Amino acid sequence: MTDALHPGQAADAADGTSSQHARRHNHSHSHAPLSFQQVLTRAFQGKVATGRFLGSVHRAVVRVPAPAPTKSTATLPATATSALSQAMALEGVPSSWQPSLAFIMAQESSGKVGVHSPIHSARGLYQLTAANYHYNPKGAASFGDAVEEAQGGIRYIRARYGTADKAAAFWRQHHWY
């Protein structure tokens, strides 16, 4: 969510008067932004949710899936782990990166070389999007070559996160990287 609501705005958010509230009281709030759950709780405080609305809210909440469990690196194909080792040597990253690189590979592609996302441009062992294909040694032409796909993933991780451990920590928190 790009917009943040602050305490005092939440109660007015449902009827769209938060800016009027700020003008009327001629002050701004310096509190931390509220979470989605806090905004909902405050917006509905003292209000009775009944009938179709309550049912809709309940159905919407019930439909939110729990995060999928992480995939084990033990199931990565030997060809993928071998390619990762070769790519790490070519890219000059320390062996301490291996567990985190393998973790991200397992989550993103299950170690399947050249795999395509069915919903966007992500491809390869590290599911690089089209905007990031340049991290592969031969760009898009690298897909299908396990070592080059792993090199692209390592380069992307180094550029965006600095270390594989930071990238894996981000993935664990957000379920993407």
C-alpha positions in Angstrom: 0.0 0.0 0.0 1.6 3.3 -1.1 -0.6 5.6 1.1 -0.1 5.5 4.8 -2.8 6.5 7.3 -1.8 8.0 10.6 -3.7 7.9 13.9 -6.5 10.3 13.7 -7.0 9.8 10.0 -8.2 6.2 10.2 -11.7 6.9 11.6 -12.3 9.4 8.8 -10.8 7.2 6.1 -14.0 5.3 5.5 -15.9 8.4 4.5 -12.9 10.1 2.8 -12.7 13.1 5.2 -9.1 12.7 6.4 -7.9 15.8 4.6 -10.9 17.8 5.8 -10.1 16.5 9.4 -6.5 17.8 9.1 -7.6 21.2 7.7 -10.3 21.5 10.4 -7.9 20.9 13.2 -4.9 22.6 11.5 -2.4 20.0 12.6 -0.6 16.9 11.3 0.2 13.7 13.1 3.8 12.6 13.5 2.9 9.0 14.6 4.1 6.0 12.6 1.9 4.7 9.8 -0.7 2.1 10.8 -0.8 -1.4 9.5 -3.7 -2.5 7.3 -5.3 -4.4 10.2 -5.0 -1.3 12.5 -6.7 0.9 9.9 -9.6 -1.6 9.5 -10.0 -1.9 13.3 -10.1 1.8 13.8 -12.3 2.5 10.8 -14.9 0.1 12.1 -14.7 0.9 15.8 -18.2 1.6 17.2 -19.8 0.6 13.9 -21.9 -2.5 13.6 -21.1 -4.6 10.5 -24.1 -6.7 9.5 -25.8 -8.3 6.6 -24.1 -8.6 3.2 -21.1 -6.4 4.2 -20.1 -8.6 7.1 -20.4 -11.7 5.0 -18.2 -10.0 2.3 -15.5 -9.1 4.7 -15.5 -12.6 6.2 -15.3 -14.2 2.8 -12.4 -11.9 1.8 -10.5 -12.6 4.9 -11.0 -16.3 4.6 -9.7 -16.3 1.0 -6.3 -14.8 2.0 -4.0 -17.8 1.7 -1.3 -18.5 4.3 2.3 -18.2 2.9 3.5 -21.3 1.3 6.1 -23.3 3.2 9.7 -22.8 1.9 11.2 -25.5 -0.4 14.1 -27.5 0.8 17.5 -27.2 -0.9 17.9 -30.9 -0.5 15.5 -31.4 -3.5 17.6 -29.3 -5.9 18.9 -31.4 -8.8 22.6 -32.2 -8.8 23.0 -30.4 -12.1 21.7 -27.2 -10.6 23.9 -27.4 -7.5 26.9 -28.2 -9.6 26.1 -25.2 -11.9 25.8 -23.0 -8.8 29.3 -24.1 -7.6 30.8 -23.3 -11.0 29.0 -19.9 -11.2 30.2 -19.0 -7.7 33.8 -19.7 -8.7 33.4 -17.7 -11.9 31.9 -14.7 -10.1 34.4 -14.9 -7.2 31.9 -15.0 -4.4 32.8 -16.8 -1.1 31.6 -20.3 -0.4 29.7 -18.9 2.6 27.1 -17.6 0.0 26.2 -21.2 -1.1 23.4 -22.0 1.4 21.6 -18.7 0.7 22.0 -18.9 -3.0 20.8 -22.5 -3.0 17.8 -21.4 -0.8 16.7 -18.7 -3.2 17.2 -21.0 -6.2 15.0 -23.6 -4.5 12.2 -21.1 -3.8 12.3 -19.5 -7.3 12.8 -22.4 -9.7 13.2 -25.6 -7.8 16.5 -25.8 -9.6 14.9 -26.2 -13.1 17.1 -24.6 -15.7 15.3 -22.3 -18.2 12.0 -22.4 -16.3 9.5 -19.6 -17.4 7.0 -17.9 -15.2 3.4 -18.4 -16.5 2.4 -14.8 -15.5 5.3 -12.5 -16.3 8.8 -12.3 -17.9 10.7 -14.1 -15.1 12.9 -16.9 -16.3 15.7 -19.2 -15.2 17.1 -20.6 -11.9 16.8 -17.2 -10.2 13.6 -16.0 -12.0 15.2 -12.8 -13.4 12.7 -10.5 -15.0 13.3 -9.0 -18.5 14.6 -5.8 -16.9 17.3 -7.9 -15.3 18.3 -10.3 -18.1 21.4 -8.1 -18.6 22.9 -9.7 -15.4 23.3 -13.0 -17.4 26.6 -13.2 -19.2 24.8 -13.3 -22.6 21.6 -11.6 -21.6 18.5 -13.6 -22.7 20.7 -15.9 -24.7 22.0 -17.4 -21.4 18.7 -19.1 -20.5 19.1 -22.8 -20.9 22.7 -22.7 -19.7 22.6 -23.5 -15.9 26.0 -22.0 -15.1 25.1 -18.7 -16.9 21.7 -18.6 -15.3 23.3 -19.0 -11.9 25.9 -16.3 -12.7 23.0 -13.9 -13.6 21.3 -14.7 -10.3 24.6 -14.1 -8.4 25.2 -10.8 -10.2 21.6 -9.6 -9.5 21.8 -10.5 -5.8 25.2 -8.8 -5.4 23.9 -5.6 -7.2 20.6 -5.4 -5.3 21.4 -6.9 -1.8 25.2 -6.9 -1.5 25.3 -10.4 -0.1 23.4 -13.7 -0.5 22.4 -13.7 3.1 20.7 -10.3 2.9 18.8 -11.5 -0.3 17.7 -14.7 1.5 16.6 -12.7 4.6 14.5 -10.5 2.3 13.0 -13.5 0.5 12.1 -15.1 3.9 10.3 -11.9 4.9 8.5 -11.1 1.6 8.4 -14.4 -0.3 10.1 -12.7 -3.3 13.4 -11.0 -3.8 
